[in-house]
Amino acid sequence: MIKARFFRNDNDRLYGFKIANHGNPIVCAAVSALTINTVNSIELLTGEKFSRFVCKRCGIIKISIPKLEEGNQSNDTELLLKSFLLGLTDIQKEYSKHIKIIDERKN
């Protein structure tokens, strides 16, 4: 099962995500395409600085945008993260046995 964990700051704004594990080939392909597109869009369209951890063997990618985590605004980047969450939520509606979305808020 694919686990998609989204991170929110104290203001309830998205600042990153972690995608882990592999799963159903169709779901995995869809999640991979959305993930790569989101990372590329943040990097190429916003120029936002972010940290990235990738382990291809383990099936993990983690992205964190420090500016957003600290509570600063970056509307374009946050919109891309919201769009990514929306896409994964739609996949989860059809393939709930193969993907789990976790919305994690900072304490």
Biopython code that builds the backbone (N, CA, C, O; Angstrom):
import numpy as np
from Bio.PDB.StructureBuilder import StructureBuilder

atoms = [
    (1, "MET", "N", (0.840, -1.184, 0.000)),
    (1, "MET", "CA", (0.000, 0.000, 0.000)),
    (1, "MET", "C", (0.884, 1.246, 0.000)),
    (1, "MET", "O", (1.874, 1.329, 0.727)),
    (2, "ILE", "N", (0.507, 2.193, -0.819)),
    (2, "ILE", "CA", (1.212, 3.485, -0.868)),
    (2, "ILE", "C", (0.677, 4.358, 0.266)),
    (2, "ILE", "O", (-0.531, 4.455, 0.484)),
    (3, "LYS", "N", (1.601, 4.984, 0.972)),
    (3, "LYS", "CA", (1.212, 5.931, 2.020)),
    (3, "LYS", "C", (1.688, 7.315, 1.612)),
    (3, "LYS", "O", (2.872, 7.534, 1.352)),
    (4, "ALA", "N", (0.750, 8.235, 1.561)),
    (4, "ALA", "CA", (1.044, 9.625, 1.208)),
    (4, "ALA", "C", (0.787, 10.474, 2.436)),
    (4, "ALA", "O", (-0.355, 10.638, 2.866)),
    (5, "ARG", "N", (1.852, 11.008, 2.993)),
    (5, "ARG", "CA", (1.752, 11.827, 4.213)),
    (5, "ARG", "C", (1.988, 13.282, 3.831)),
    (5, "ARG", "O", (3.010, 13.622, 3.234)),
    (6, "PHE", "N", (1.028, 14.139, 4.182)),
    (6, "PHE", "CA", (1.144, 15.573, 3.902)),
    (6, "PHE", "C", (1.398, 16.312, 5.203)),
    (6, "PHE", "O", (0.781, 16.019, 6.227)),
    (7, "PHE", "N", (2.310, 17.269, 5.156)),
    (7, "PHE", "CA", (2.702, 18.022, 6.340)),
    (7, "PHE", "C", (2.107, 19.419, 6.295)),
    (7, "PHE", "O", (2.111, 20.079, 5.255)),
    (8, "ARG", "N", (1.588, 19.867, 7.455)),
    (8, "ARG", "CA", (1.002, 21.199, 7.584)),
    (8, "ARG", "C", (1.700, 21.958, 8.710)),
    (8, "ARG", "O", (2.124, 21.367, 9.702)),
    (9, "ASN", "N", (1.812, 23.264, 8.543)),
    (9, "ASN", "CA", (2.440, 24.099, 9.569)),
    (9, "ASN", "C", (1.404, 24.515, 10.620)),
    (9, "ASN", "O", (0.256, 24.073, 10.581)),
    (10, "ASP", "N", (1.819, 25.362, 11.549)),
    (10, "ASP", "CA", (0.933, 25.823, 12.620)),
    (10, "ASP", "C", (-0.289, 26.577, 12.106)),
    (10, "ASP", "O", (-1.312, 26.649, 12.787)),
    (11, "ASN", "N", (-0.180, 27.141, 10.902)),
    (11, "ASN", "CA", (-1.295, 27.868, 10.286)),
    (11, "ASN", "C", (-2.150, 26.981, 9.406)),
    (11, "ASN", "O", (-2.994, 27.470, 8.654)),
    (12, "ASP", "N", (-1.934, 25.666, 9.497)),
    (12, "ASP", "CA", (-2.695, 24.663, 8.738)),
    (12, "ASP", "C", (-2.422, 24.723, 7.236)),
    (12, "ASP", "O", (-3.248, 24.285, 6.435)),
    (13, "ARG", "N", (-1.258, 25.267, 6.853)),
    (13, "ARG", "CA", (-0.902, 25.345, 5.431)),
    (13, "ARG", "C", (0.074, 24.227, 5.082)),
    (13, "ARG", "O", (0.974, 23.904, 5.857)),
    (14, "LEU", "N", (-0.118, 23.648, 3.914)),
    (14, "LEU", "CA", (0.767, 22.575, 3.452)),
    (14, "LEU", "C", (2.187, 23.086, 3.247)),
    (14, "LEU", "O", (2.392, 24.181, 2.723)),
    (15, "TYR", "N", (3.168, 22.282, 3.666)),
    (15, "TYR", "CA", (4.561, 22.646, 3.416)),
    (15, "TYR", "C", (5.406, 21.481, 2.902)),
    (15, "TYR", "O", (6.599, 21.654, 2.656)),
    (16, "GLY", "N", (4.815, 20.313, 2.738)),
    (16, "GLY", "CA", (5.594, 19.201, 2.213)),
    (16, "GLY", "C", (4.801, 17.908, 2.213)),
    (16, "GLY", "O", (3.628, 17.864, 2.586)),
    (17, "PHE", "N", (5.488, 16.848, 1.779)),
    (17, "PHE", "CA", (4.858, 15.527, 1.722)),
    (17, "PHE", "C", (5.917, 14.437, 1.720)),
    (17, "PHE", "O", (7.094, 14.678, 1.448)),
    (18, "LYS", "N", (5.458, 13.226, 2.033)),
    (18, "LYS", "CA", (6.290, 12.034, 1.933)),
    (18, "LYS", "C", (5.438, 10.939, 1.312)),
    (18, "LYS", "O", (4.346, 10.635, 1.793)),
    (19, "ILE", "N", (5.944, 10.359, 0.252)),
    (19, "ILE", "CA", (5.280, 9.242, -0.412)),
    (19, "ILE", "C", (6.153, 8.019, -0.156)),
    (19, "ILE", "O", (7.361, 8.051, -0.391)),
    (20, "ALA", "N", (5.538, 6.940, 0.326)),
    (20, "ALA", "CA", (6.315, 5.749, 0.666)),
    (20, "ALA", "C", (5.617, 4.480, 0.186)),
    (20, "ALA", "O", (4.390, 4.397, 0.121)),
    (21, "ASN", "N", (6.438, 3.509, -0.142)),
    (21, "ASN", "CA", (6.034, 2.159, -0.518)),
    (21, "ASN", "C", (5.612, 2.060, -1.984)),
    (21, "ASN", "O", (5.461, 3.055, -2.694)),
    (22, "HIS", "N", (5.437, 0.851, -2.379)),
    (22, "HIS", "CA", (4.967, 0.544, -3.728)),
    (22, "HIS", "C", (3.617, -0.135, -3.574)),
    (22, "HIS", "O", (3.195, -0.452, -2.462)),
    (23, "GLY", "N", (2.956, -0.352, -4.673)),
    (23, "GLY", "CA", (1.657, -0.998, -4.583)),
    (23, "GLY", "C", (1.180, -1.459, -5.932)),
    (23, "GLY", "O", (1.972, -1.813, -6.805)),
    (24, "ASN", "N", (-0.118, -1.449, -6.090)),
    (24, "ASN", "CA", (-0.767, -1.803, -7.330)),
    (24, "ASN", "C", (-0.095, -1.025, -8.469)),
    (24, "ASN", "O", (0.066, 0.191, -8.362)),
    (25, "PRO", "N", (0.299, -1.702, -9.557)),
    (25, "PRO", "CA", (1.030, -1.024, -10.635)),
    (25, "PRO", "C", (0.320, 0.192, -11.216)),
    (25, "PRO", "O", (0.970, 1.191, -11.524)),
    (26, "ILE", "N", (-0.990, 0.128, -11.370)),
    (26, "ILE", "CA", (-1.735, 1.267, -11.926)),
    (26, "ILE", "C", (-1.690, 2.442, -10.959)),
    (26, "ILE", "O", (-1.441, 3.577, -11.364)),
    (27, "VAL", "N", (-1.932, 2.167, -9.684)),
    (27, "VAL", "CA", (-1.912, 3.215, -8.664)),
    (27, "VAL", "C", (-0.510, 3.781, -8.518)),
    (27, "VAL", "O", (-0.327, 4.994, -8.419)),
    (28, "CYS", "N", (0.467, 2.906, -8.506)),
    (28, "CYS", "CA", (1.860, 3.339, -8.372)),
    (28, "CYS", "C", (2.262, 4.254, -9.533)),
    (28, "CYS", "O", (2.928, 5.268, -9.322)),
    (29, "ALA", "N", (1.868, 3.909, -10.730)),
    (29, "ALA", "CA", (2.187, 4.738, -11.897)),
    (29, "ALA", "C", (1.515, 6.104, -11.802)),
    (29, "ALA", "O", (2.134, 7.127, -12.092)),
    (30, "ALA", "N", (0.253, 6.117, -11.398)),
    (30, "ALA", "CA", (-0.475, 7.384, -11.278)),
    (30, "ALA", "C", (0.133, 8.268, -10.190)),
    (30, "ALA", "O", (0.317, 9.468, -10.394)),
    (31, "VAL", "N", (0.443, 7.677, -9.038)),
    (31, "VAL", "CA", (1.039, 8.427, -7.931)),
    (31, "VAL", "C", (2.422, 8.933, -8.318)),
    (31, "VAL", "O", (2.780, 10.071, -8.014)),
    (32, "SER", "N", (3.195, 8.091, -8.985)),
    (32, "SER", "CA", (4.532, 8.499, -9.425)),
    (32, "SER", "C", (4.465, 9.674, -10.393)),
    (32, "SER", "O", (5.247, 10.618, -10.279)),
    (33, "ALA", "N", (3.543, 9.620, -11.340)),
    (33, "ALA", "CA", (3.413, 10.710, -12.309)),
    (33, "ALA", "C", (3.030, 12.017, -11.620)),
    (33, "ALA", "O", (3.607, 13.064, -11.914)),
    (34, "LEU", "N", (2.067, 11.964, -10.711)),
    (34, "LEU", "CA", (1.667, 13.179, -9.993)),
    (34, "LEU", "C", (2.794, 13.705, -9.107)),
    (34, "LEU", "O", (3.008, 14.913, -9.010)),
    (35, "THR", "N", (3.507, 12.792, -8.467)),
    (35, "THR", "CA", (4.607, 13.196, -7.578)),
    (35, "THR", "C", (5.714, 13.886, -8.360)),
    (35, "THR", "O", (6.154, 14.974, -7.988)),
    (36, "ILE", "N", (6.162, 13.266, -9.432)),
    (36, "ILE", "CA", (7.240, 13.837, -10.246)),
    (36, "ILE", "C", (6.810, 15.172, -10.837)),
    (36, "ILE", "O", (7.589, 16.125, -10.863)),
    (37, "ASN", "N", (5.579, 15.240, -11.310)),
    (37, "ASN", "CA", (5.079, 16.492, -11.875)),
    (37, "ASN", "C", (5.049, 17.598, -10.821)),
    (37, "ASN", "O", (5.408, 18.740, -11.110)),
    (38, "THR", "N", (4.631, 17.271, -9.620)),
    (38, "THR", "CA", (4.575, 18.269, -8.544)),
    (38, "THR", "C", (5.967, 18.771, -8.190)),
    (38, "THR", "O", (6.184, 19.978, -8.081)),
    (39, "VAL", "N", (6.906, 17.858, -8.011)),
    (39, "VAL", "CA", (8.279, 18.257, -7.677)),
    (39, "VAL", "C", (8.882, 19.107, -8.792)),
    (39, "VAL", "O", (9.480, 20.150, -8.529)),
    (40, "ASN", "N", (8.725, 18.662, -10.023)),
    (40, "ASN", "CA", (9.256, 19.432, -11.162)),
    (40, "ASN", "C", (8.598, 20.805, -11.269)),
    (40, "ASN", "O", (9.267, 21.795, -11.565)),
    (41, "SER", "N", (7.297, 20.864, -11.029)),
    (41, "SER", "CA", (6.582, 22.145, -11.109)),
    (41, "SER", "C", (7.052, 23.116, -10.034)),
    (41, "SER", "O", (7.251, 24.300, -10.306)),
    (42, "ILE", "N", (7.227, 22.621, -8.824)),
    (42, "ILE", "CA", (7.732, 23.486, -7.748)),
    (42, "ILE", "C", (9.112, 24.005, -8.113)),
    (42, "ILE", "O", (9.403, 25.192, -7.964)),
    (43, "GLU", "N", (9.949, 23.112, -8.588)),
    (43, "GLU", "CA", (11.332, 23.488, -8.910)),
    (43, "GLU", "C", (11.414, 24.446, -10.100)),
    (43, "GLU", "O", (12.116, 25.455, -10.031)),
    (44, "LEU", "N", (10.712, 24.146, -11.175)),
    (44, "LEU", "CA", (10.857, 24.912, -12.414)),
    (44, "LEU", "C", (9.932, 26.126, -12.523)),
    (44, "LEU", "O", (10.291, 27.127, -13.142)),
    (45, "LEU", "N", (8.752, 26.039, -11.926)),
    (45, "LEU", "CA", (7.789, 27.125, -12.092)),
    (45, "LEU", "C", (7.808, 28.142, -10.955)),
    (45, "LEU", "O", (7.453, 29.303, -11.156)),
    (46, "THR", "N", (8.221, 27.712, -9.761)),
    (46, "THR", "CA", (8.221, 28.645, -8.636)),
    (46, "THR", "C", (9.622, 29.064, -8.215)),
    (46, "THR", "O", (9.798, 30.139, -7.642)),
    (47, "GLY", "N", (10.613, 28.239, -8.487)),
    (47, "GLY", "CA", (11.969, 28.527, -8.044)),
    (47, "GLY", "C", (12.127, 28.412, -6.538)),
    (47, "GLY", "O", (13.152, 28.813, -5.987)),
    (48, "GLU", "N", (11.124, 27.870, -5.873)),
    (48, "GLU", "CA", (11.140, 27.739, -4.408)),
    (48, "GLU", "C", (12.249, 26.773, -3.973)),
    (48, "GLU", "O", (12.456, 25.734, -4.599)),
    (49, "LYS", "N", (12.942, 27.121, -2.919)),
    (49, "LYS", "CA", (13.963, 26.249, -2.334)),
    (49, "LYS", "C", (13.263, 25.190, -1.491)),
    (49, "LYS", "O", (12.339, 25.500, -0.739)),
    (50, "PHE", "N", (13.703, 23.942, -1.618)),
    (50, "PHE", "CA", (13.113, 22.875, -0.827)),
    (50, "PHE", "C", (14.140, 21.786, -0.579)),
    (50, "PHE", "O", (15.119, 21.647, -1.313)),
    (51, "SER", "N", (13.894, 21.021, 0.466)),
    (51, "SER", "CA", (14.743, 19.861, 0.725)),
    (51, "SER", "C", (14.063, 18.645, 0.110)),
    (51, "SER", "O", (12.838, 18.556, 0.033)),
    (52, "ARG", "N", (14.908, 17.713, -0.324)),
    (52, "ARG", "CA", (14.395, 16.535, -1.025)),
    (52, "ARG", "C", (15.160, 15.315, -0.546)),
    (52, "ARG", "O", (16.388, 15.334, -0.452)),
    (53, "PHE", "N", (14.427, 14.256, -0.247)),
    (53, "PHE", "CA", (15.020, 12.963, 0.061)),
    (53, "PHE", "C", (14.380, 11.948, -0.864)),
    (53, "PHE", "O", (13.155, 11.858, -0.941)),
    (54, "VAL", "N", (15.205, 11.183, -1.570)),
    (54, "VAL", "CA", (14.699, 10.172, -2.497)),
    (54, "VAL", "C", (15.450, 8.873, -2.269)),
    (54, "VAL", "O", (16.680, 8.857, -2.224)),
    (55, "CYS", "N", (14.709, 7.788, -2.126)),
    (55, "CYS", "CA", (15.291, 6.449, -2.075)),
    (55, "CYS", "C", (14.502, 5.599, -3.070)),
    (55, "CYS", "O", (13.432, 5.085, -2.744)),
    (56, "LYS", "N", (15.026, 5.456, -4.264)),
    (56, "LYS", "CA", (14.310, 4.710, -5.311)),
    (56, "LYS", "C", (14.106, 3.257, -4.911)),
    (56, "LYS", "O", (13.042, 2.683, -5.143)),
    (57, "ARG", "N", (15.132, 2.666, -4.307)),
    (57, "ARG", "CA", (15.051, 1.265, -3.901)),
    (57, "ARG", "C", (13.926, 1.059, -2.886)),
    (57, "ARG", "O", (13.202, 0.065, -2.946)),
    (58, "CYS", "N", (13.783, 2.009, -1.949)),
    (58, "CYS", "CA", (12.763, 1.901, -0.877)),
    (58, "CYS", "C", (11.408, 2.418, -1.318)),
    (58, "CYS", "O", (10.399, 2.135, -0.672)),
    (59, "GLY", "N", (11.366, 3.166, -2.403)),
    (59, "GLY", "CA", (10.106, 3.754, -2.847)),
    (59, "GLY", "C", (9.678, 4.930, -1.993)),
    (59, "GLY", "O", (8.499, 5.070, -1.669)),
    (60, "ILE", "N", (10.639, 5.784, -1.624)),
    (60, "ILE", "CA", (10.332, 6.935, -0.764)),
    (60, "ILE", "C", (10.790, 8.219, -1.438)),
    (60, "ILE", "O", (11.881, 8.292, -2.003)),
    (61, "ILE", "N", (9.934, 9.224, -1.365)),
    (61, "ILE", "CA", (10.328, 10.586, -1.723)),
    (61, "ILE", "C", (9.698, 11.510, -0.689)),
    (61, "ILE", "O", (8.514, 11.409, -0.370)),
    (62, "LYS", "N", (10.529, 12.412, -0.180)),
    (62, "LYS", "CA", (10.059, 13.371, 0.819)),
    (62, "LYS", "C", (10.509, 14.760, 0.403)),
    (62, "LYS", "O", (11.679, 14.982, 0.093)),
    (63, "ILE", "N", (9.569, 15.687, 0.401)),
    (63, "ILE", "CA", (9.824, 17.074, 0.028)),
    (63, "ILE", "C", (9.355, 17.966, 1.171)),
    (63, "ILE", "O", (8.284, 17.753, 1.740)),
    (64, "SER", "N", (10.162, 18.961, 1.496)),
    (64, "SER", "CA", (9.783, 19.931, 2.519)),
    (64, "SER", "C", (10.207, 21.319, 2.061)),
    (64, "SER", "O", (11.341, 21.516, 1.623)),
    (65, "ILE", "N", (9.297, 22.275, 2.163)),
    (65, "ILE", "CA", (9.578, 23.657, 1.771)),
    (65, "ILE", "C", (9.726, 24.478, 3.053)),
    (65, "ILE", "O", (8.727, 24.824, 3.683)),
    (66, "PRO", "N", (10.981, 24.796, 3.448)),
    (66, "PRO", "CA", (11.221, 25.497, 4.712)),
    (66, "PRO", "C", (10.453, 26.811, 4.848)),
    (66, "PRO", "O", (9.953, 27.128, 5.927)),
    (67, "LYS", "N", (10.359, 27.565, 3.774)),
    (67, "LYS", "CA", (9.658, 28.852, 3.809)),
    (67, "LYS", "C", (8.211, 28.667, 4.270)),
    (67, "LYS", "O", (7.711, 29.437, 5.089)),
    (68, "LEU", "N", (7.549, 27.645, 3.740)),
    (68, "LEU", "CA", (6.167, 27.371, 4.119)),
    (68, "LEU", "C", (6.081, 26.768, 5.519)),
    (68, "LEU", "O", (5.164, 27.075, 6.281)),
    (69, "GLU", "N", (7.041, 25.910, 5.850)),
    (69, "GLU", "CA", (7.035, 25.295, 7.180)),
    (69, "GLU", "C", (7.133, 26.365, 8.273)),
    (69, "GLU", "O", (6.518, 26.241, 9.332)),
    (70, "GLU", "N", (7.903, 27.402, 8.004)),
    (70, "GLU", "CA", (8.094, 28.485, 8.970)),
    (70, "GLU", "C", (6.900, 29.435, 9.031)),
    (70, "GLU", "O", (6.877, 30.341, 9.864)),
    (71, "GLY", "N", (5.911, 29.241, 8.161)),
    (71, "GLY", "CA", (4.713, 30.065, 8.194)),
    (71, "GLY", "C", (4.690, 31.190, 7.178)),
    (71, "GLY", "O", (3.728, 31.956, 7.131)),
    (72, "ASN", "N", (5.737, 31.306, 6.360)),
    (72, "ASN", "CA", (5.750, 32.330, 5.315)),
    (72, "ASN", "C", (4.864, 31.888, 4.159)),
    (72, "ASN", "O", (4.591, 30.699, 3.995)),
    (73, "GLN", "N", (4.426, 32.831, 3.377)),
    (73, "GLN", "CA", (3.539, 32.515, 2.269)),
    (73, "GLN", "C", (4.313, 32.295, 0.969)),
    (73, "GLN", "O", (5.315, 32.950, 0.684)),
    (74, "SER", "N", (3.806, 31.362, 0.219)),
    (74, "SER", "CA", (4.258, 31.107, -1.143)),
    (74, "SER", "C", (3.053, 30.508, -1.852)),
    (74, "SER", "O", (2.937, 29.289, -1.985)),
    (75, "ASN", "N", (2.161, 31.377, -2.302)),
    (75, "ASN", "CA", (0.872, 30.932, -2.831)),
    (75, "ASN", "C", (0.997, 29.964, -3.996)),
    (75, "ASN", "O", (0.241, 28.995, -4.075)),
    (76, "ASP", "N", (1.934, 30.209, -4.898)),
    (76, "ASP", "CA", (2.093, 29.315, -6.050)),
    (76, "ASP", "C", (2.499, 27.912, -5.604)),
    (76, "ASP", "O", (1.954, 26.918, -6.085)),
    (77, "THR", "N", (3.454, 27.840, -4.686)),
    (77, "THR", "CA", (3.935, 26.541, -4.221)),
    (77, "THR", "C", (2.842, 25.816, -3.447)),
    (77, "THR", "O", (2.638, 24.615, -3.624)),
    (78, "GLU", "N", (2.146, 26.543, -2.595)),
    (78, "GLU", "CA", (1.083, 25.900, -1.837)),
    (78, "GLU", "C", (-0.045, 25.427, -2.764)),
    (78, "GLU", "O", (-0.645, 24.379, -2.523)),
    (79, "LEU", "N", (-0.328, 26.181, -3.803)),
    (79, "LEU", "CA", (-1.350, 25.763, -4.766)),
    (79, "LEU", "C", (-0.943, 24.450, -5.444)),
    (79, "LEU", "O", (-1.781, 23.570, -5.644)),
    (80, "LEU", "N", (0.325, 24.318, -5.792)),
    (80, "LEU", "CA", (0.806, 23.068, -6.397)),
    (80, "LEU", "C", (0.672, 21.907, -5.417)),
    (80, "LEU", "O", (0.295, 20.805, -5.816)),
    (81, "LEU", "N", (0.974, 22.136, -4.147)),
    (81, "LEU", "CA", (0.822, 21.085, -3.142)),
    (81, "LEU", "C", (-0.643, 20.709, -2.955)),
    (81, "LEU", "O", (-0.961, 19.528, -2.814)),
    (82, "LYS", "N", (-1.534, 21.688, -2.950)),
    (82, "LYS", "CA", (-2.971, 21.416, -2.835)),
    (82, "LYS", "C", (-3.473, 20.623, -4.037)),
    (82, "LYS", "O", (-4.291, 19.715, -3.891)),
    (83, "SER", "N", (-2.983, 20.968, -5.218)),
    (83, "SER", "CA", (-3.365, 20.261, -6.431)),
    (83, "SER", "C", (-2.905, 18.801, -6.368)),
    (83, "SER", "O", (-3.634, 17.894, -6.769)),
    (84, "PHE", "N", (-1.697, 18.587, -5.865)),
    (84, "PHE", "CA", (-1.164, 17.232, -5.692)),
    (84, "PHE", "C", (-2.039, 16.437, -4.720)),
    (84, "PHE", "O", (-2.387, 15.288, -4.992)),
    (85, "LEU", "N", (-2.388, 17.046, -3.599)),
    (85, "LEU", "CA", (-3.258, 16.383, -2.623)),
    (85, "LEU", "C", (-4.617, 16.064, -3.245)),
    (85, "LEU", "O", (-5.162, 14.984, -3.015)),
    (86, "LEU", "N", (-5.161, 16.976, -4.016)),
    (86, "LEU", "CA", (-6.438, 16.743, -4.689)),
    (86, "LEU", "C", (-6.347, 15.547, -5.645)),
    (86, "LEU", "O", (-7.233, 14.693, -5.667)),
    (87, "GLY", "N", (-5.280, 15.497, -6.425)),
    (87, "GLY", "CA", (-5.096, 14.376, -7.352)),
    (87, "GLY", "C", (-5.000, 13.042, -6.638)),
    (87, "GLY", "O", (-5.602, 12.057, -7.066)),
    (88, "LEU", "N", (-4.239, 13.006, -5.540)),
    (88, "LEU", "CA", (-4.104, 11.758, -4.792)),
    (88, "LEU", "C", (-5.415, 11.378, -4.109)),
    (88, "LEU", "O", (-5.734, 10.195, -3.994)),
    (89, "THR", "N", (-6.170, 12.370, -3.659)),
    (89, "THR", "CA", (-7.469, 12.099, -3.043)),
    (89, "THR", "C", (-8.419, 11.455, -4.048)),
    (89, "THR", "O", (-9.170, 10.544, -3.702)),
    (90, "ASP", "N", (-8.385, 11.923, -5.277)),
    (90, "ASP", "CA", (-9.216, 11.314, -6.328)),
    (90, "ASP", "C", (-8.803, 9.872, -6.596)),
    (90, "ASP", "O", (-9.656, 9.007, -6.796)),
    (91, "ILE", "N", (-7.499, 9.611, -6.602)),
    (91, "ILE", "CA", (-7.024, 8.228, -6.778)),
    (91, "ILE", "C", (-7.495, 7.368, -5.612)),
    (91, "ILE", "O", (-7.932, 6.233, -5.806)),
    (92, "GLN", "N", (-7.405, 7.910, -4.405)),
    (92, "GLN", "CA", (-7.810, 7.153, -3.220)),
    (92, "GLN", "C", (-9.293, 6.784, -3.269)),
    (92, "GLN", "O", (-9.676, 5.716, -2.792)),
    (93, "LYS", "N", (-10.118, 7.641, -3.830)),
    (93, "LYS", "CA", (-11.556, 7.352, -3.931)),
    (93, "LYS", "C", (-11.802, 6.082, -4.745)),
    (93, "LYS", "O", (-12.710, 5.310, -4.436)),
    (94, "GLU", "N", (-11.008, 5.870, -5.768)),
    (94, "GLU", "CA", (-11.183, 4.705, -6.647)),
    (94, "GLU", "C", (-10.390, 3.478, -6.187)),
    (94, "GLU", "O", (-10.782, 2.344, -6.463)),
    (95, "TYR", "N", (-9.283, 3.706, -5.492)),
    (95, "TYR", "CA", (-8.371, 2.613, -5.130)),
    (95, "TYR", "C", (-8.015, 2.663, -3.652)),
    (95, "TYR", "O", (-6.838, 2.651, -3.292)),
    (96, "SER", "N", (-9.027, 2.718, -2.798)),
    (96, "SER", "CA", (-8.795, 2.916, -1.362)),
    (96, "SER", "C", (-7.996, 1.793, -0.708)),
    (96, "SER", "O", (-7.397, 2.003, 0.346)),
    (97, "LYS", "N", (-7.976, 0.627, -1.299)),
    (97, "LYS", "CA", (-7.195, -0.485, -0.746)),
    (97, "LYS", "C", (-5.716, -0.362, -1.077)),
    (97, "LYS", "O", (-4.894, -1.108, -0.545)),
    (98, "HIS", "N", (-5.375, 0.578, -1.952)),
    (98, "HIS", "CA", (-3.999, 0.658, -2.438)),
    (98, "HIS", "C", (-3.273, 1.949, -2.083)),
    (98, "HIS", "O", (-2.068, 2.059, -2.307)),
    (99, "ILE", "N", (-3.990, 2.926, -1.534)),
    (99, "ILE", "CA", (-3.346, 4.187, -1.163)),
    (99, "ILE", "C", (-4.031, 4.758, 0.080)),
    (99, "ILE", "O", (-5.256, 4.750, 0.201)),
    (100, "LYS", "N", (-3.213, 5.243, 0.980)),
    (100, "LYS", "CA", (-3.719, 5.878, 2.202)),
    (100, "LYS", "C", (-3.093, 7.258, 2.307)),
    (100, "LYS", "O", (-1.875, 7.408, 2.207)),
    (101, "ILE", "N", (-3.934, 8.264, 2.510)),
    (101, "ILE", "CA", (-3.473, 9.644, 2.659)),
    (101, "ILE", "C", (-3.559, 10.028, 4.130)),
    (101, "ILE", "O", (-4.591, 9.854, 4.779)),
    (102, "ILE", "N", (-2.449, 10.555, 4.639)),
    (102, "ILE", "CA", (-2.370, 10.979, 6.037)),
    (102, "ILE", "C", (-2.084, 12.478, 6.040)),
    (102, "ILE", "O", (-1.097, 12.937, 5.467)),
    (103, "ASP", "N", (-2.956, 13.220, 6.688)),
    (103, "ASP", "CA", (-2.817, 14.675, 6.778)),
    (103, "ASP", "C", (-2.250, 14.975, 8.168)),
    (103, "ASP", "O", (-2.942, 14.828, 9.176)),
    (104, "GLU", "N", (-1.003, 15.390, 8.208)),
    (104, "GLU", "CA", (-0.301, 15.549, 9.475)),
    (104, "GLU", "C", (-0.094, 17.024, 9.805)),
    (104, "GLU", "O", (0.507, 17.771, 9.033)),
    (105, "ARG", "N", (-0.599, 17.421, 10.956)),
    (105, "ARG", "CA", (-0.452, 18.809, 11.402)),
    (105, "ARG", "C", (0.630, 18.887, 12.459)),
    (105, "ARG", "O", (0.780, 17.984, 13.282)),
    (106, "LYS", "N", (1.391, 19.990, 12.429)),
    (106, "LYS", "CA", (2.422, 20.235, 13.432)),
    (106, "LYS", "C", (1.770, 20.462, 14.785)),
    (106, "LYS", "O", (0.701, 21.065, 14.878)),
    (107, "ASN", "N", (2.413, 19.982, 15.817)),
    (107, "ASN", "CA", (1.895, 20.234, 17.174)),
    (107, "ASN", "C", (2.594, 21.398, 17.803)),
    (107, "ASN", "O", (2.292, 21.757, 18.941)),
]
sb = StructureBuilder()
sb.init_structure("model")
sb.init_model(0)
sb.init_chain("A")
sb.init_seg("    ")
for serial, (resi, resn, name, xyz) in enumerate(atoms, 1):
    if name == "N":
        sb.init_residue(resn, " ", resi, " ")
    sb.init_atom(name, np.array(xyz, "f"), 0.0, 1.0, " ", f" {name:<3s}", serial, name[0])
structure = sb.get_structure()
